[in-house]
């Protein structure tokens, strides 16, 4: 009889212990399931970058999924809007022109506001970066430059977005961000594999970047070794580090270099009422004010300068003469290191493929040379263009306005000189230059690269979705915790009775 009681007691103890273990296991299982089976739901994020160049401002809207790849967003261009009116470097001079520019900003920002969901406005970062036009203005008139930026900051701060900054970016930054844009669009940083996941391309190589704006030009390309100095920058994207050589040449943008060439033409003439310009086509003539050439920090004002003086220029269609004048604005002799581009600037040898965009593309397109070209072929096209009569050019190039068409003989010689004599592209390496406007229907410029870099510092918006709702999870935790406590108490009572 005693043996049966002892066996019954042991069975009850075993049942209670089993219940205890089951309660603990269930408690752990509920906690693990709630944590391990939870999913993340990312929402789209937006960013606005205003590119304020020497010729105009453009507003770019970018978007990217909240789920980043190695801390960097996969950014795409949602829309861009060209701001009408004068560039910001010409503001605070004429009130009527300022009003037109502010109207242009308002129209673009209204368009952007309509695209971004209202609930996203307050979390959408807004940046403005001013480039070479404002760099020149800052040198010429620092007070007006500061006043322009102050007005922009006041206006942009009043918008419903998360305004970050309005500043003048350096030439090196402009070159670096342009390089990032080009390589990102070409898929050199990451690509999707067969499982639809982003990975670094096998044997990934980067391409060089060359930008030609109105007031400056930039070159940037990666180098194998980490160098020190103002022209070498280091950047980390998608978990990988890159060493980039980049240099910006202020006053070597297409418009400012044009003024410097015109200055050489004027200085070489004895009669301002009849100036032969070898860079203008035969059959073309124009009267221009002296201020259109000398109202800039890039050209030295002559003695007895009169901004209202008229210069009458007549096209001579002399390709060799134009080439000679264009080369005279460069200094190819001064070089303090083993290799330089021009004006005493150190530059390592160019290697690999290069993307040439902005002013490079438009000039090459005028020659019907966009895409990849041959150096001799490009040279021949330049000579042919420069020796074509003005009336024929207008018939052939109907898509180009007279304002720009008259400049392309000079511009094509300028590009040849800059690339061949300056950056040292030869017959072989020239074939690696691609003159392009867009990649994958996205504008090439510094703003996308800037947004990519900034996405590293913008926290992702993420919502965690758990397999159980909070009330259910809390109820189960309470239930199994209570069951565990009760079974522990029962076990304790059994042992106490047994011991007594």
Residue pairs with C-beta under 8 A, 6 or more apart in sequence:
9 494
9 498
12 494
13 491
13 494
16 487
16 490
16 491
16 494
17 487
17 491
19 483
19 487
20 484
20 487
20 488
20 491
23 480
23 483
23 484
23 487
24 480
24 484
26 476
26 480
26 483
27 477
27 480
27 481
27 484
30 468
30 473
30 476
30 477
30 480
31 477
33 467
33 468
34 466
34 467
34 468
34 473
37 466
37 467
38 464
38 465
38 466
38 467
39 464
39 465
40 67
40 462
40 463
40 464
40 465
41 462
41 463
41 464
41 465
42 65
42 66
42 67
42 460
42 461
42 462
42 463
43 66
43 120
43 461
43 463
44 63
44 64
44 65
44 66
44 120
45 63
45 64
45 65
45 66
45 73
45 120
45 123
45 124
45 458
45 460
45 461
46 61
46 62
46 63
46 78
46 116
46 120
46 124
47 61
47 62
47 63
47 64
47 75
47 124
47 125
47 126
47 127
47 451
47 454
47 455
47 458
48 59
48 60
48 61
48 62
48 112
48 124
48 125
48 126
48 127
48 161
49 59
49 60
49 62
49 127
49 128
49 129
49 447
49 448
49 450
49 451
50 57
50 58
50 59
50 60
50 83
50 126
50 127
50 128
50 129
50 156
50 166
51 57
51 58
51 60
51 129
51 131
51 445
51 446
51 447
52 87
52 88
52 89
52 128
52 129
52 130
52 131
52 133
52 134
53 87
53 130
53 131
53 132
53 133
53 213
53 214
53 215
54 87
54 89
54 131
54 132
54 133
54 134
54 136
54 213
54 214
54 215
54 216
54 253
54 255
54 256
55 87
55 133
55 213
55 214
55 255
56 82
56 83
56 87
57 82
57 83
57 87
57 88
57 104
57 105
58 80
58 81
58 82
58 83
58 443
58 445
58 447
59 80
59 81
59 83
59 105
59 108
59 109
59 112
60 77
60 79
60 80
60 443
60 447
60 448
60 451
61 77
61 78
61 79
61 80
61 112
61 115
61 116
62 75
62 76
62 77
62 78
62 448
62 451
63 75
63 76
63 78
64 73
64 74
64 75
64 76
64 455
65 73
65 74
66 460
66 461
66 462
67 460
67 462
68 74
68 455
68 460
69 190
69 198
69 238
69 239
70 238
70 239
70 240
71 238
71 239
71 456
72 237
72 238
72 239
72 452
72 455
72 456
73 451
73 452
73 455
73 458
74 190
74 198
75 184
75 448
75 451
75 452
75 455
76 442
77 442
77 443
77 448
78 115
79 111
79 112
79 115
80 443
81 107
81 108
81 111
81 112
82 108
83 101
83 104
83 105
83 107
83 108
84 100
84 101
84 103
84 104
84 107
85 97
85 100
85 101
85 102
85 103
85 104
86 94
86 97
86 98
86 100
86 101
87 133
88 101
88 130
88 133
88 134
88 148
88 152
89 130
89 133
89 134
89 136
89 137
89 148
90 97
91 97
91 98
91 101
91 148
91 151
92 98
92 144
92 147
92 148
92 151
93 144
102 155
105 155
109 159
113 121
113 159
113 160
116 124
121 160
121 161
122 160
122 161
122 162
123 162
123 461
124 161
124 162
125 161
125 162
125 164
125 454
125 458
126 156
126 159
126 161
126 162
126 163
126 164
127 164
127 165
127 166
127 450
127 451
127 454
128 152
128 156
128 165
128 166
128 167
129 167
129 168
129 169
129 174
129 446
129 447
129 450
130 149
130 166
130 167
130 168
130 169
131 168
131 169
131 174
131 213
131 215
131 216
131 446
132 171
132 174
132 213
132 214
132 215
132 216
132 248
132 250
132 253
132 256
133 214
133 215
134 145
134 148
134 149
134 168
135 168
135 171
135 215
135 216
135 250
136 215
136 250
136 251
136 256
136 296
136 297
136 298
137 144
137 145
137 148
138 145
138 168
139 297
140 296
140 297
145 168
149 166
149 167
149 168
152 166
153 163
153 166
156 163
156 166
157 163
169 177
169 446
169 450
170 248
171 216
171 218
171 247
171 248
171 249
171 250
172 230
172 231
172 233
172 246
172 247
172 248
173 446
173 450
174 211
174 216
174 218
174 248
174 446
175 209
175 211
175 218
175 219
175 220
175 246
175 247
175 248
175 446
176 220
176 233
176 235
176 244
176 246
176 449
177 446
177 447
177 448
177 449
177 450
177 453
178 209
178 211
178 218
178 220
178 357
178 444
178 445
178 446
178 449
179 206
179 208
179 209
179 220
179 221
179 222
179 244
179 246
179 449
180 235
180 237
180 448
180 449
180 450
180 452
180 453
181 209
181 444
181 445
181 446
181 447
181 448
181 449
181 452
182 207
182 209
182 355
182 357
182 439
182 444
183 189
183 206
183 207
183 209
184 237
184 448
184 449
184 452
185 439
185 440
185 442
185 444
185 448
186 207
186 355
186 439
187 201
188 201
188 204
188 205
188 206
188 207
189 200
189 201
189 204
189 237
189 238
189 240
190 198
190 199
190 200
190 201
190 238
191 198
191 199
191 200
191 201
192 198
192 199
193 199
198 238
200 238
200 239
200 240
205 352
206 221
206 222
206 242
206 352
207 221
207 352
207 353
207 354
207 355
208 219
208 220
208 221
208 222
208 350
208 352
208 353
208 354
208 355
209 218
209 219
209 220
209 221
209 354
209 355
209 357
210 217
210 218
210 219
210 220
210 354
210 355
210 356
210 357
210 360
210 419
210 423
210 433
211 217
211 218
211 357
211 358
211 360
211 445
211 446
212 253
212 254
212 356
212 357
212 358
212 359
212 360
212 363
212 415
213 253
213 254
213 358
213 359
214 253
214 254
214 255
214 256
214 359
215 250
215 251
215 253
215 255
215 256
215 298
216 248
216 249
216 250
216 251
216 252
216 253
216 256
217 248
217 249
217 252
217 253
217 254
217 359
217 418
218 246
218 247
218 248
218 249
219 245
219 246
219 247
219 341
219 347
219 423
220 244
220 245
220 246
220 247
221 244
221 245
221 350
221 351
221 352
221 354
222 242
222 243
222 244
222 245
223 232
223 243
223 244
223 245
223 348
224 243
225 243
226 232
226 234
226 243
227 243
227 245
229 346
231 245
231 246
231 247
231 345
231 346
231 347
232 243
232 244
232 245
232 246
233 243
233 244
233 246
234 241
234 242
234 243
234 244
235 241
235 242
235 244
235 453
236 242
236 456
237 452
237 453
245 347
245 348
247 341
247 345
247 347
249 343
249 345
250 298
251 257
251 260
251 297
251 298
252 418
253 359
254 359
254 363
254 407
254 411
254 414
256 296
256 298
257 329
257 414
258 407
258 410
258 411
259 292
259 293
259 294
259 296
259 298
259 299
260 298
260 299
260 329
261 279
261 325
261 326
261 329
261 410
261 414
262 277
262 288
262 293
263 293
263 294
263 299
263 300
264 325
264 328
264 329
265 275
265 276
265 277
265 278
265 279
265 313
265 325
266 272
266 275
266 293
266 302
266 311
267 302
268 325
269 275
269 276
272 309
272 310
272 311
272 312
273 310
273 312
274 312
274 314
275 311
275 312
275 313
275 314
276 313
276 314
276 316
277 313
277 314
277 315
277 316
278 316
278 317
278 318
278 319
278 320
278 321
278 322
278 325
279 321
279 322
279 325
279 326
279 386
279 409
279 410
279 413
280 286
280 313
280 314
280 315
280 316
280 317
280 406
280 409
281 315
281 317
281 386
281 388
281 389
281 390
281 393
281 406
281 409
282 315
282 316
282 317
282 387
282 389
282 390
283 315
283 389
283 390
283 391
284 314
284 315
284 390
284 406
285 312
285 313
285 314
285 315
286 312
286 313
286 406
287 310
287 311
287 312
287 313
288 310
288 311
288 313
289 307
289 308
289 309
289 310
289 311
290 305
290 306
290 307
290 308
290 309
290 310
290 311
291 307
291 308
293 299
293 311
294 300
294 301
294 302
294 305
294 307
295 307
315 390
315 406
317 386
317 387
317 388
317 389
317 409
318 386
319 382
319 383
319 386
319 387
319 409
319 413
322 386
322 409
322 410
322 413
323 413
323 416
323 417
326 410
326 413
326 414
326 417
327 417
327 421
330 342
330 343
330 417
330 418
330 421
330 422
331 342
331 343
331 344
332 342
332 421
332 422
334 340
334 343
334 344
335 344
335 346
336 344
336 346
337 346
339 346
339 347
339 348
339 349
339 424
340 346
340 347
341 347
341 422
341 423
341 424
342 421
342 422
347 423
347 424
349 424
350 423
350 424
350 425
350 429
351 429
352 432
353 432
353 433
353 434
354 432
354 433
354 434
355 434
355 436
355 439
355 444
356 364
356 419
356 433
356 434
356 435
356 436
357 435
357 436
357 437
357 444
357 445
358 444
358 445
359 411
360 415
360 435
361 370
361 435
361 436
361 437
362 404
362 437
363 408
363 411
363 412
363 415
364 370
364 373
364 378
364 415
364 435
365 435
365 437
366 385
366 397
366 400
366 404
366 405
366 408
366 411
366 412
367 378
367 381
367 382
367 385
367 408
367 412
368 381
369 377
369 378
369 381
369 435
370 435
370 436
370 437
371 434
371 435
371 436
372 431
372 432
372 433
372 434
372 435
373 430
373 431
373 433
373 435
374 427
374 430
374 431
375 420
375 425
375 426
375 427
375 430
375 431
376 427
378 416
378 430
379 416
381 412
382 409
382 412
382 413
382 416
385 393
385 408
385 409
385 412
386 409
386 412
386 413
388 396
390 406
393 405
394 402
394 405
397 405
400 408
419 425
419 430
419 433
420 426
420 430
425 433
436 444
437 443
437 444
438 444
442 448
466 473
468 476
